[in-house]
Amino acid sequence: MSDEQEPIALLPCPFCGGEAEFIELNYGPDTQRELRLQSGQFHVVTCTKCGIDNGRVDDRGIAGYQSMPTAAQLWNRRA
């Protein structure tokens, strides 16, 4: 049994059809303590062609999502 996770598939950009990729945002120890974050690592999906992303900023000023699967699921969701 392997510890490697299966890669998370991202659909092409819904606006231009460009390739999507994950961007990792890292908040430092001071921000983690101040905002009581379990982890300083957050994830956003962005288009490599047009630059659109699914980053959102919450009421604390934190951008992105705490897990890659959540960021991917929201990116892949289509109306």
N, C-alpha and C positions, 0 to 999 in steps of 0.2 A: 504494500500500500504506500502511495506517495503522499508527501505533505504539500506538493504543489497544487495550487488551485487552478481550475480551468479558467482560461482567459474570458473576460466579460465582453460579449459582442456588443458593438455600438452600431446603430443604424447610421446611414449617411445623413448629412445635414438636411433638415426639412426645408430649408430655404434655398440653398444653392446646390445640394447634392454632394458637397465636399466631404472629405474623410474627417471623421471625428476622433478625438483623442482625449485622454484624461490629463488634467492639470492638477497637481498637488499643491495645496496651500498649507503653509506651516506657520502656526502662531507660536511665539516664544514662551518661555516659562513664566514670565511676568504676566502676560495676557492670559495664559492658562490658569494661573492662580487667581487673578483678579476676576475672571469670568467663571471660575469653578468648572473648567472644561476637563473632561476625563482624558482627552487627547488634544494635542495642538494641530493634528493633521486633518485637513478637510479636502474634499474632492469636487472638481467641476469638470464638466465635459464641454469641449470647445471644438469649433470647426476650424480645420487647418487652412481652409480656403477663404471664407468670408469673416471669420473671427467671432461669430455669434457664440454665446455660451449659455449654459443653464444655471449659472451662478446666481444665487439670490442672497440678499443680505438680511439677516434676521434682526430682531429688535435690539440685540446686543451689539450689532455691527459686525457679526461674523459672517463671512461669505462662504458659500459652498455647503457641502453635505458631509456628514461624518463617516459615511461609508461609500465605497465605490459602487456596490450594487444599487444603493439608493440613487446616486447620481446617474448611473446608467439607466435605471428603470424610468426615471423622470425624463431623461433625454430621449429614450426610445419610445415613449408614449406619444401617440399621434392622435389628433382630433378625429 
